[in-house]
Amino acid sequence: MADDIDYEIIGNDMQIVEIELDPGEAVQAEAGAMAYMGPGIQMQTSMGSEGGGLLGGLKKGLKRALTGESFFITNFIHKGSGKGHVAFAAPYPGKIIPLDLSKFGGSILCQKDAFLCAARGVDVEVAFTRKIGTGLFGGEGFILQRLRGNGFAFVHIGGTVVRKDLAPGETYHVDTGCVAAFTETVNYDITWSKDFKNALFGGEGIVLATLTGPGTVYMQSLPFSRLADRIYAASTSNQNRGEQTGIGGSDILGGLIGGDKSF
C-alpha cells in the first residue's frame, strides 16, 4: 500500500508540487527534483522503490542508468512531529499532473523524464515498447516509464495538457514527442505517414504514434526535445551572425549594462 499523502500544486507555468506528510510518511523522487523541504524531513537514497531486496534494487538502478535516468531514487521521510512538507519543481514550462493510480488500473506509462515524484509504495521502473518498429522509429516513444501502485504519482507534462478518454477502437495519430502518458489498456504503435511528400517537405514527422482505446491518453504541446531543438537552433544562428555591430546590438548593449568592460 502506498502512503496516503496530501498535496498542493503551486504556480501556473513553472509549477511546484508541495507534498504534506504525516509522521512516518514518505515521498520518492528522481535525484535533483527537490525544491525545498521543511523541518523533520530526512533524505534517504536508494537504488529503487522499496521491495525486491538489494538485487532487485540493483537491477532497477542499472536499467534506469542504461536509459539515461538517475541510478538512484531519493526518499524524503518525515521523521518529526506534526505535518512535514517537501516540494518538487517542474524542470521547464508545463503542468504538473497528479495521477491517482488506483483510478487507472494500478499503472500508467509516461514519457521518459516525465516522472517527478510519487508516494512511497509506488513502483517506478523503465518500460520498453514491445514492437521493433516503435523502437527503431518512435524516438521519444521507445523508452517509457511505468508507474505502478495504488497511490499518487506526479508527472510533469510540457506546455499545454490535453486529456483524451478513448472509447474501444477509437484511434488518435499523434506526434511521438507529444504523447505524454497513457494507460496500459491503450494500444500503442508506430505508423508511417501516408503522404511522404508532406512529411518530407511540410515539416511534420514521417512516423506517428497510433493510440487506440480503450483508455486514457495525456498529450503535451511542448515536448522537451522540441524546446531543446529551438534553443539550439537559435543559439547557433546567433553565433553565426556575429551580433557585435554597435551600440544598438543586443550583445554589446547587454554586456555594457551587465558591467562587461571587455568592449
Backbone torsions as a table, in degrees:
resi	resn	phi	psi	omega
1	MET	NA	133.3	177.9
2	ALA	-79.4	153.0	176.5
3	ASP	-62.9	143.5	-179.1
4	ASP	-91.5	94.0	-173.0
5	ILE	-100.0	156.5	171.4
6	ASP	-108.0	157.4	-176.0
7	TYR	-153.2	162.2	172.0
8	GLU	-141.3	130.9	176.7
9	ILE	-97.4	124.2	-173.6
10	ILE	-113.6	136.1	175.9
11	GLY	99.2	178.7	-176.7
12	ASN	-114.1	-64.5	-175.6
13	ASP	-103.6	-34.5	174.1
14	MET	-111.0	82.4	-167.8
15	GLN	-86.6	160.8	172.7
16	ILE	-128.2	138.8	171.1
17	VAL	-107.8	121.8	178.3
18	GLU	-102.0	122.5	-177.4
19	ILE	-99.1	132.3	176.2
20	GLU	-103.9	126.2	-175.5
21	LEU	-118.8	139.7	168.1
22	ASP	-83.2	162.6	178.4
23	PRO	-53.5	130.4	179.6
24	GLY	90.9	-15.4	178.8
25	GLU	-80.5	159.3	-176.8
26	ALA	-147.4	156.9	174.3
27	VAL	-131.9	146.3	-178.1
28	GLN	-115.6	151.2	-176.9
29	ALA	-153.9	160.6	172.5
30	GLU	-67.3	151.6	178.4
31	ALA	-59.8	133.7	176.8
32	GLY	91.5	-0.3	-177.1
33	ALA	-87.4	-19.8	-174.5
34	MET	-68.7	135.5	176.7
35	ALA	-99.2	-47.7	177.0
36	TYR	-160.6	161.7	176.7
37	MET	-146.9	152.0	-177.3
38	GLY	-95.2	-175.0	-179.4
39	PRO	-61.1	146.0	176.3
40	GLY	88.9	-9.6	-179.9
41	ILE	-87.9	128.5	177.1
42	GLN	-121.0	142.3	-179.7
43	MET	-96.8	138.1	173.5
44	GLN	-134.5	125.4	-177.1
45	THR	-100.0	134.0	179.3
46	SER	-139.3	175.7	-177.8
47	MET	-88.7	-6.9	179.9
48	GLY	-179.7	-175.6	177.8
49	SER	-62.2	154.3	-179.1
50	GLU	-62.7	146.8	-178.1
51	GLY	102.4	149.8	178.6
52	GLY	94.5	-10.3	176.9
53	GLY	72.7	-174.2	-177.1
54	LEU	-63.3	-44.3	-178.4
55	LEU	-64.3	-42.4	178.5
56	GLY	-63.1	-42.3	178.1
57	GLY	-64.9	-38.8	178.9
58	LEU	-63.8	-42.6	178.3
59	LYS	-62.0	-43.0	-180.0
60	LYS	-65.8	-41.3	179.9
61	GLY	-63.9	-43.5	178.8
62	LEU	-64.7	-39.6	179.8
63	LYS	-63.1	-42.4	177.6
64	ARG	-65.1	-42.3	-177.5
65	ALA	-63.8	-37.8	179.6
66	LEU	-66.3	-22.3	-179.7
67	THR	-103.7	13.7	175.6
68	GLY	89.3	2.7	178.9
69	GLU	-86.8	169.9	176.2
70	SER	-68.1	141.0	178.7
71	PHE	-67.7	-29.2	-172.5
72	PHE	-112.7	153.8	170.5
73	ILE	-113.8	136.6	-179.9
74	THR	-103.7	128.9	175.7
75	ASN	-101.3	133.5	178.1
76	PHE	-111.1	108.7	-172.6
77	ILE	-109.7	133.0	177.8
78	HIS	-87.4	108.5	-178.6
79	LYS	-110.0	11.0	177.4
80	GLY	-98.7	-159.3	178.6
81	SER	-110.3	162.6	-179.8
82	GLY	70.0	-152.0	-179.5
83	LYS	-92.3	137.5	174.9
84	GLY	-112.7	153.0	-176.8
85	HIS	-134.4	138.1	173.5
86	VAL	-143.8	141.4	-173.7
87	ALA	-126.9	150.2	-179.1
88	PHE	-129.9	138.9	-171.8
89	ALA	-107.4	145.8	173.8
90	ALA	-68.7	140.8	-176.6
91	PRO	-80.8	-19.5	178.3
92	TYR	-158.9	169.2	-173.8
93	PRO	-55.4	135.2	-179.3
94	GLY	164.0	-155.2	-178.1
95	LYS	-129.4	143.7	171.5
96	ILE	-93.4	123.1	-176.0
97	ILE	-108.7	120.5	174.0
98	PRO	-80.9	131.1	-179.2
99	LEU	-120.8	113.6	172.6
100	ASP	-83.7	100.8	-171.2
101	LEU	-62.1	-24.8	178.9
102	SER	-65.0	-19.7	179.0
103	LYS	-91.9	-2.0	179.8
104	PHE	-120.8	31.2	179.2
105	GLY	74.5	13.4	176.0
106	GLY	91.6	-2.7	178.1
107	SER	-161.0	156.3	176.4
108	ILE	-149.4	148.6	177.1
109	LEU	-104.2	138.1	178.8
110	CYS	-138.8	164.2	-179.5
111	GLN	-60.3	151.1	172.8
112	LYS	-54.6	134.7	-179.9
113	ASP	78.4	1.8	-179.5
114	ALA	-76.7	-31.4	-176.2
115	PHE	-62.9	132.2	178.3
116	LEU	-111.2	-54.4	178.5
117	CYS	-163.8	168.1	-179.3
118	ALA	-159.5	157.8	175.2
119	ALA	-63.7	146.6	175.3
120	ARG	-58.7	133.8	-176.2
121	GLY	110.7	-17.7	173.5
122	VAL	-83.5	130.3	-178.3
123	ASP	-89.8	127.0	179.6
124	VAL	-112.8	119.6	-177.8
125	GLU	-144.1	163.3	176.9
126	VAL	-87.3	136.0	178.8
127	ALA	-125.4	143.0	177.1
128	PHE	-111.8	143.7	175.2
129	THR	-69.4	151.6	-170.8
130	ARG	-78.6	-31.3	-168.6
131	LYS	-92.9	139.3	-176.2
132	ILE	-63.6	-34.8	179.6
133	GLY	-62.4	-37.7	178.3
134	THR	-65.2	-40.2	-179.4
135	GLY	-67.5	-39.2	-176.6
136	LEU	-77.2	-37.3	-170.7
137	PHE	-120.5	-0.9	-172.9
138	GLY	-84.1	-6.6	178.6
139	GLY	59.4	-124.7	-176.6
140	GLU	-62.5	-24.0	-175.8
141	GLY	-73.2	-8.3	-175.6
142	PHE	-73.9	-51.1	-178.6
143	ILE	-94.6	122.4	-177.8
144	LEU	-124.2	162.9	173.1
145	GLN	-110.1	135.1	176.5
146	ARG	-106.9	124.4	175.0
147	LEU	-107.0	118.6	-172.2
148	ARG	-127.9	133.9	177.7
149	GLY	153.5	-161.3	-178.3
150	ASN	-127.7	18.9	-179.7
151	GLY	-116.4	-164.8	-178.7
152	PHE	-88.7	136.4	169.5
153	ALA	-126.2	151.8	-177.4
154	PHE	-124.7	126.3	178.7
155	VAL	-119.1	151.4	176.7
156	HIS	-104.8	128.6	-178.0
157	ILE	-119.9	131.2	-173.2
158	GLY	-76.2	135.6	175.9
159	GLY	72.3	-138.1	179.0
160	THR	-87.3	141.4	-178.2
161	VAL	-103.5	133.3	174.6
162	VAL	-123.4	125.8	176.8
163	ARG	-105.9	133.3	175.9
164	LYS	-125.4	126.7	174.2
165	ASP	-100.5	103.9	-172.0
166	LEU	-83.7	135.6	173.5
167	ALA	-78.3	162.5	177.4
168	PRO	-55.4	126.3	179.2
169	GLY	85.3	-11.1	179.2
170	GLU	-73.3	134.2	-172.0
171	THR	-125.9	138.4	171.6
172	TYR	-123.3	140.4	172.9
173	HIS	-105.4	122.5	-169.8
174	VAL	-132.5	143.4	169.8
175	ASP	-54.2	135.3	-173.3
176	THR	-57.8	-37.0	-179.6
177	GLY	-71.5	-20.8	-177.1
178	CYS	-87.4	-3.5	174.4
179	VAL	-82.9	110.9	-175.1
180	ALA	-92.6	-45.8	-177.6
181	ALA	-161.9	155.5	177.0
182	PHE	-161.1	154.9	178.6
183	THR	-75.6	159.1	-175.2
184	GLU	-74.1	-6.9	174.7
185	THR	-78.3	-14.9	179.7
186	VAL	-80.5	132.8	175.9
187	ASN	-83.8	121.2	-174.9
188	TYR	-112.8	124.0	-178.8
189	ASP	-145.7	168.5	177.9
190	ILE	-113.6	132.2	178.2
191	THR	-126.5	151.5	176.8
192	TRP	-80.6	145.3	174.0
193	SER	-65.9	131.9	-178.0
194	LYS	-69.7	-32.6	-179.3
195	ASP	-99.9	92.6	-175.1
196	PHE	-64.2	-34.5	-178.9
197	LYS	-64.1	-44.0	177.8
198	ASN	-64.0	-39.0	-180.0
199	ALA	-66.0	-37.8	-175.2
200	LEU	-77.3	-41.1	-174.0
201	PHE	-109.7	-12.4	-176.5
202	GLY	-93.0	-4.3	176.5
203	GLY	87.5	-2.7	178.5
204	GLU	-89.8	165.4	-177.7
205	GLY	-72.5	149.2	176.3
206	ILE	-75.6	-29.4	177.5
207	VAL	-115.2	147.8	179.9
208	LEU	-130.1	152.2	172.1
209	ALA	-82.9	132.7	176.6
210	THR	-109.5	119.5	-177.2
211	LEU	-115.7	121.2	-176.7
212	THR	-121.0	129.4	-178.1
213	GLY	-74.2	172.2	17.9
214	PRO	-86.5	155.1	175.1
215	GLY	145.1	-179.5	-177.1
216	THR	-110.4	137.6	179.5
217	VAL	-126.8	134.4	171.1
218	TYR	-109.1	127.9	178.7
219	MET	-116.0	151.2	-177.3
220	GLN	-123.6	145.6	-179.4
221	SER	-88.2	-16.9	-176.0
222	LEU	-131.4	81.4	173.1
223	PRO	-61.9	145.2	-178.7
224	PHE	-60.6	-35.8	179.8
225	SER	-61.5	-37.9	179.2
226	ARG	-68.3	-41.6	177.3
227	LEU	-62.2	-44.5	179.8
228	ALA	-63.5	-40.3	178.8
229	ASP	-61.3	-42.7	-179.4
230	ARG	-66.1	-41.4	179.4
231	ILE	-64.6	-43.5	-179.6
232	TYR	-64.5	-43.0	180.0
233	ALA	-63.4	-41.6	-180.0
234	ALA	-66.7	-41.6	-179.1
235	SER	-67.6	-38.5	178.5
236	THR	-66.2	-41.3	179.3
237	SER	-63.0	-42.2	179.6
238	ASN	-64.8	-38.5	178.5
239	GLN	-64.9	-39.8	-178.5
240	ASN	-70.3	-30.5	-177.5
241	ARG	-76.2	-28.7	-177.1
242	GLY	61.3	80.0	-166.4
243	GLU	-86.5	10.1	179.4
244	GLN	-83.3	82.1	-172.2
245	THR	-115.7	-1.3	-178.9
246	GLY	147.7	-175.1	-175.7
247	ILE	-64.2	-25.3	178.4
248	GLY	-80.1	-13.4	-179.7
249	GLY	-70.1	137.0	-173.4
250	SER	-64.4	-34.5	-177.7
251	ASP	-67.4	-45.9	-178.1
252	ILE	-67.8	-48.9	-179.5
253	LEU	-60.6	-43.2	179.0
254	GLY	-64.6	-37.3	179.0
255	GLY	-66.9	-40.6	178.9
256	LEU	-64.4	-44.0	179.3
257	ILE	-62.9	-36.0	-177.5
258	GLY	-80.6	-1.7	176.6
259	GLY	92.5	11.8	178.7
260	ASP	-76.7	116.8	-176.5
261	LYS	-98.1	11.2	-177.5
262	SER	-73.6	-8.4	-179.6
263	PHE	-80.3	NA	NA
